[in-house]
Amino acid sequence: MPDRFTTRIIAIANQKGGVGKTTTAINLAAALAESGMKTLLIDLDPQGNASTGLGLEMGARKYTTYDLILGDAPARNIFVETGQPGLWIVAATTDLSSADIELMSRARRSYMLQDALRQRDITEAGFDYILIDCPPSLNLLTVNAMVAAHSVLVPLQAEFFALEGLSQLMLTVRDLRETANANLRIEGVLLTMYDRRNNLAQQVEADARANLGDMVFRTVIPRNVRLSEAPSFAVSVLHYDPDSKGAVAYRQLAAELLEKHDRPVSERVVS
């Protein structure tokens, strides 16, 4: 473990798809790494979009999240470096689609990822942050992520009915606090795809802050074409267009997170 502080594990989850979950996982991980935090991104979504978005071609995914949770490969072979200094990834493939079924037969089916992250190879790697990109459902993989995590970060698209989808997620977190992970909490709710010119977006923000208070991050992620383009070039938006509004927003989010955790913030992150 690092001398400065222990690894912090954050699950990025929302059972609704298309809310910017994987975009947030990729770019927050990149921003944390850019700030000097040794960061591991675990792709827990069978679609493998986070892996593709960080340049890991399918042929290079010899070991995957499936192997981390259900296999017997050494963890040091499973997490690999990305093209960005300080950022590692555990990739995913469609093999992960069958993991839910296979986990059901395991005695510790909700704790498999937690157990995997306690392996010596991972603890000795000294990651400052481990981010988990969850699948867009509250299935057993997502439950594993929440049991393994210290907190849950919830991306919330600024659109009609946005808040309604939070109730089931909040109930799941509450249930897991009572049964499997007493320390689990909501890291924060992140407004994504935000257009300040749109009255509806402003109303969603007002409602979210009125109902959830400080649970909502100060930072909001704007609608930004560069955020949409970056994955096709297999890099984070911080590398694709460092000065874009999307890159600036994710640096601000990383700075806000580090401030909340009382961790040092580099000048680059807050610029």
C-alpha positions in Angstrom: 0.0 0.0 0.0 1.2 3.6 -0.6 2.8 5.3 2.4 0.7 8.4 1.9 -2.7 6.7 2.2 -4.5 3.5 1.5 -6.1 2.6 -1.8 -9.6 4.0 -2.3 -12.1 1.9 -4.3 -14.9 3.6 -6.1 -17.7 1.8 -8.1 -19.1 3.9 -10.9 -22.7 2.7 -11.3 -26.1 3.4 -12.6 -28.5 0.7 -13.7 -29.6 2.9 -16.6 -27.5 2.9 -19.7 -26.4 5.9 -21.7 -25.8 8.2 -18.8 -22.1 8.7 -19.2 -20.9 6.0 -16.9 -18.1 4.6 -19.0 -17.1 8.1 -20.2 -16.8 9.1 -16.6 -14.8 6.0 -15.7 -12.3 6.6 -18.5 -11.8 10.3 -18.0 -11.9 10.5 -14.2 -9.3 7.7 -14.2 -7.2 9.6 -16.7 -7.6 12.8 -14.7 -6.6 11.1 -11.4 -3.6 9.6 -13.1 -2.6 13.0 -14.5 -2.8 14.4 -11.0 -0.2 11.9 -9.8 -2.5 9.3 -8.4 -1.6 5.7 -9.4 -4.9 4.5 -10.7 -6.4 1.2 -11.8 -9.6 1.0 -13.9 -11.5 -2.2 -13.7 -13.8 -2.8 -16.6 -16.7 -4.8 -15.2 -19.0 -4.3 -18.2 -19.1 -7.2 -20.6 -19.3 -4.7 -23.5 -15.7 -3.8 -22.7 -16.1 -0.2 -23.8 -13.8 1.2 -21.2 -11.1 -1.2 -22.4 -11.6 -0.1 -26.0 -11.7 3.6 -25.0 -8.3 3.3 -23.5 -6.7 1.6 -26.5 -6.7 -2.0 -25.4 -7.4 -4.0 -28.6 -9.3 -7.2 -28.3 -6.3 -9.3 -29.2 -4.3 -7.8 -26.4 -6.9 -8.9 -23.7 -5.2 -12.1 -22.8 -6.4 -11.8 -19.2 -9.5 -10.0 -18.2 -11.9 -9.2 -15.4 -13.3 -12.6 -15.8 -9.9 -14.1 -14.8 -9.6 -11.6 -11.9 -13.0 -12.7 -10.4 -13.3 -16.3 -11.4 -9.9 -17.4 -12.8 -6.7 -18.4 -11.2 -4.2 -16.2 -13.2 -1.9 -14.1 -11.0 -3.3 -10.6 -10.6 0.0 -9.1 -11.7 -0.7 -10.6 -15.2 -4.2 -9.2 -15.3 -3.8 -5.5 -14.8 -1.9 -3.9 -17.6 -0.5 -0.4 -18.4 -2.4 1.9 -20.7 -0.7 4.5 -22.9 -1.0 7.1 -20.1 1.5 7.2 -17.3 0.1 6.2 -13.9 -3.0 4.5 -15.4 -3.5 0.7 -15.5 -6.6 -1.3 -16.6 -8.1 -4.7 -16.1 -9.9 -5.3 -19.4 -13.2 -6.9 -20.1 -14.6 -9.1 -22.9 -17.9 -10.7 -23.6 -16.7 -13.7 -21.5 -17.8 -11.6 -18.6 -21.4 -12.1 -19.7 -21.5 -15.6 -18.2 -20.0 -14.5 -14.9 -23.4 -13.8 -13.3 -24.5 -17.4 -13.9 -21.1 -18.9 -12.7 -21.1 -16.7 -9.6 -24.4 -18.0 -8.5 -22.9 -21.4 -7.6 -20.1 -19.8 -5.5 -20.5 -19.7 -1.7 -19.0 -16.2 -1.6 -20.7 -15.0 -4.8 -21.1 -11.4 -3.6 -17.5 -11.2 -2.3 -15.5 -12.5 -5.2 -14.2 -9.2 -6.5 -13.5 -8.0 -2.9 -11.4 -11.2 -2.4 -9.6 -10.7 -5.7 -8.7 -7.1 -4.9 -7.1 -8.3 -1.6 -4.5 -10.4 -3.5 -1.0 -9.5 -2.6 -0.1 -8.6 -6.2 -2.7 -5.8 -6.1 -2.2 -4.5 -2.6 1.6 -4.4 -3.2 1.1 -2.5 -6.5 0.2 0.5 -4.4 -2.7 2.0 -6.3 -4.1 5.2 -4.9 -7.4 4.7 -6.6 -9.3 1.8 -8.1 -12.3 2.7 -10.2 -14.8 0.1 -11.2 -16.9 0.6 -14.4 -20.0 -1.4 -13.6 -22.5 -2.8 -16.1 -25.7 -0.9 -16.7 -27.8 -3.1 -14.4 -28.0 -4.0 -10.7 -26.8 -7.6 -11.3 -24.4 -9.7 -9.4 -21.4 -8.1 -11.0 -22.6 -4.7 -9.8 -23.2 -6.1 -6.4 -19.6 -7.5 -6.3 -18.3 -4.0 -7.2 -20.3 -2.4 -4.4 -19.3 -5.0 -1.9 -15.6 -4.4 -2.8 -15.9 -0.6 -2.9 -15.7 2.1 -0.3 -18.2 4.2 -2.2 -20.4 4.5 -5.3 -20.2 7.4 -7.8 -23.5 7.8 -9.7 -23.5 9.5 -13.1 -26.9 11.2 -13.7 -28.0 12.4 -17.1 -29.6 15.8 -17.0 -32.9 14.8 -18.5 -36.6 14.2 -17.6 -37.2 11.4 -15.1 -33.4 11.4 -14.2 -34.0 11.3 -10.4 -36.6 8.5 -10.6 -34.0 5.9 -11.5 -31.9 6.7 -8.4 -34.3 5.1 -6.0 -33.5 1.5 -6.8 -29.8 2.2 -6.7 -30.1 3.9 -3.3 -32.1 0.9 -2.0 -29.4 -1.5 -3.2 -26.7 0.6 -1.5 -28.8 0.6 1.7 -29.3 -3.1 1.6 -25.6 -3.8 1.0 -24.7 -1.6 4.0 -26.9 -3.8 6.2 -25.8 -7.1 4.8 -22.4 -7.1 3.2 -20.5 -3.8 3.3 -21.3 -1.6 6.3 -18.9 1.1 5.2 -20.4 1.6 1.7 -21.6 5.1 1.0 -22.5 7.3 -2.0 -19.4 9.1 -3.1 -21.6 11.6 -5.0 -24.0 12.1 -7.9 -22.5 13.5 -11.0 -24.6 15.5 -13.5 -23.6 14.5 -17.0 -24.5 15.6 -20.6 -25.4 19.0 -19.2 -26.4 21.8 -21.5 -26.6 25.1 -19.6 -28.8 26.6 -22.5 -31.4 24.0 -21.8 -34.1 24.9 -19.3 -34.8 21.2 -18.6 -31.2 20.6 -17.7 -31.2 23.5 -15.3 -34.4 22.3 -13.7 -33.0 18.8 -13.3 -29.9 20.3 -11.6 -32.1 22.4 -9.3 -34.2 19.4 -8.4 -31.1 17.2 -7.8 -29.5 19.7 -5.5 -32.7 20.4 -3.7 -33.3 16.7 -3.0 -29.8 15.4 -2.6 -27.9 18.5 -1.3 -24.2 18.1 -1.0 -24.4 14.6 -2.4 -24.4 16.2 -5.8 -20.9 17.2 -7.1 -20.2 20.8 -7.7 -18.7 19.8 -11.0 -21.1 19.1 -13.9 -20.0 17.4 -17.1 -21.2 19.3 -20.2 -22.4 18.0 -23.5 -19.2 18.1 -25.5 -18.5 16.7 -28.9 -14.9 16.0 -27.9 -16.1 13.6 -25.2 -18.0 11.7 -27.9 -15.1 11.6 -30.3 -12.3 10.6 -28.0 -13.2 6.9 -27.6 -12.9 6.4 -31.4 -9.3 7.4 -31.1 -8.8 5.1 -28.1 -7.7 7.8 -25.7 -9.3 9.8 -23.0 -10.5 13.3 -23.8 -7.6 14.7 -21.7 -5.3 13.4 -24.4 -7.6 13.8 -27.4 -8.2 17.5 -26.7 -6.7 18.7 -23.4 -8.3 22.1 -23.5 -11.8 21.0 -24.4 -14.7 21.7 -22.1 -15.0 17.9 -21.4 -11.3 17.6 -20.4 -11.5 20.7 -18.2 -14.7 19.3 -16.5 -13.1 15.9 -15.7 -10.0 17.6 -14.3 -12.3 19.7 -12.1 -14.1 16.5 -11.0 -10.8 14.8 -10.1 -9.8 17.9 -8.1 -13.1 18.0 -6.2 -12.7 14.3 -5.4 -9.1 14.7 -4.2 -10.2 17.7 -2.1 -13.0 15.6 -0.5 -10.5 12.9 0.3 -7.9 15.4 1.6 -5.4 14.2 -0.9 -2.8 16.5 -2.7 -3.9 18.1 -5.9 -1.4 19.0 -8.6 -1.5 22.3 -10.5 -2.3 20.5 -13.7 -5.6 19.0 -12.4 -7.0 22.4 -11.3 -5.9 24.3 -14.3 
